[in-house]
Amino acid sequence: MFNALVVNKLDDGKTAAAVESISLDQLPEGNVTVAVDYSTVNYKDGLCIGPGGGLVRNYPHVPGIDFAGTVEASSDERYAVGDKVVLTGWRVGEAHWGGYSQKARVNADWLVPLPDGLSGQQAMALGTAGLAAALAVMALEDHGLAVSKGPVLVTGAAGGVGSVATAMLAELGYKVSAVTGRAETADYLKSLGADQILAREELNETVKRPLEKELWAGCVDAVGSATLARVLGQLQYGASAAAVGLAGGADLPASVVPFLLRGVNLLGIDSVMQPYENRLRAWQRLASDVPLDKVDAMMETATLADLPALGKSILKGQVKGRVVVDVNA
């Protein structure tokens, strides 16, 4: 028997999450069993710990969309007992039981080896948010972003994706302008390498002008809605914005003018179904391009018992940086 955070649906249709003791027989099908060391807290986790947000198909359910651990059993030749592995995405923690458990059983295709130079705890300090941030930076680079072209904007900078993107871009030599709605996070963002701090209010309202002054060589956007629409009109000619989130809403009240007159690009970043080679490349970039002292600085720790409260907090935008869950504590 081992511990897991289990979400059950009650008779009134509501859900309740609590730490329970479960057995291997209760785990879903898969060809690799992992002894989980660490998971983390993401926005999707907050949804799945609570009413599900339409993500959870069946109850009881074990959330946790990512984890790091050690292979305990495997019928796939790619992984042997003792291998250190990381999992993000593939709807694990949503449609398939996830990482808020001391053991997990998954498909080998969903795993990647733990990158050299990272501990399991550091890998989860990066986690799904880090993978999305790396994919965003890689996409911007693939579309011409270079240090010589000027500053890069990061919206939702104090969140998980924004924190990693800020640290990674700064390490690569970019001048990073970090947007946050929480003034108290300014020192934190500067410690990650942000060169300038902008208040969310400066960007979260649409304007009548479809084009403004060309300010940004690129943007990692975790907010969407009016903020992303406004940023599109401030991008330099031929520059790109990588869309990685919708904390501000799923709508996009934008004009096509920036695309037509400035040739800007809007790049969609999906971290859930990314092919293996892209995941591997992104994890290698995280291991090489995000300083470990900054990874440690953005990390807070928690236990399985802390998760119900943390799930509510992240949905309210009250979680800073990355919360790493020690499932064995």
Steps between C-alpha positions, in 0.01 A plus 500: 500500500613858435364853523333708233280808479166359388213714372156347546165615365236541770130421482418869447726515194776694674851360549726453802876436504690324780809286550408131492684169512469307171653186344681414177191316380312829494744672264394535135652297217851575376827327422724693741450539876684793657578566865417870502729736688363842407212665320398864480199735496364634172181683404354180355577325829293761680210422270536124547534520879174696499197449279709383205448784256380246243840329501426198721304219339452253782506492880667415729794686348865570583614839360856616430588581138873444544743305714862389539600166643672163461386208285385218725370258233502509120397278211636752248861458387564874506480516879659277763452475874692783665479745210422859596211640296279805456142520376304801381182520296317228307190576713657324797340646812189578293370193314767268649604482867795728565790596720329580832579148609801313632471266202374550145443264206528655153580438135873501423437733205408774745833494685835665436828432681586741780747745338861485611578770753149522646371336816144373507406790726653755261329333204168552673588858591503535121230242422221556250536877532871478425440277199245748363739790560786322320275410208394865478859629499599238242208599275594869524860417412387285208311807372799732518525625859853615583656697786603776262137574407398646835297426813265205544171534686380231742140531622374326811865505596462403867316179412661168419547543124594864537756432772684239296479705180640804678792306648576320173487810280714699742760224510510503119581871508162655420368813666178378659202725574283311751128576532329424830179593678667454839733787589645299789662257253729764347806403704438133427485566125814711511676214680411279202662750265218736396637833380169689524178446695170609343164516676229285345275807477731647237411225254168342590276750323441506128554823309340627183834518319584161346867598484707669769871574534717198416628398843560126521724259310280217624254401770427196716134549590326303775200734526316518168188713449543880494862481611608285207295713261676812625845339476445402137477869413828574682717231340784598270472430130512125438510419873305220669291441809489148645160432659531257793204578725167672555509629856326817380241321288464285189378780274725704273353847422767573241531655155660331199690822426821402688517181294443682171706817546778380731514132410483393863451135595279342764648164603286249686689298763360162604686305768252212533540306176850606396698228317777326691788667314364848572457414867854366519640812335303727731613314813861519383460875453354535849795310649753716316333843484329550836748558787442254783520775763205670330314169484550466874394863555166456324417180692284451806422157646177332605355161595201300378299630796562861387350446156128572557583850624765556234257398228267781606787750526638441150155549347489840670844599367650491848789258434840650420765308307502123525360285782672159514307222670701241694254211481692301762511771767 
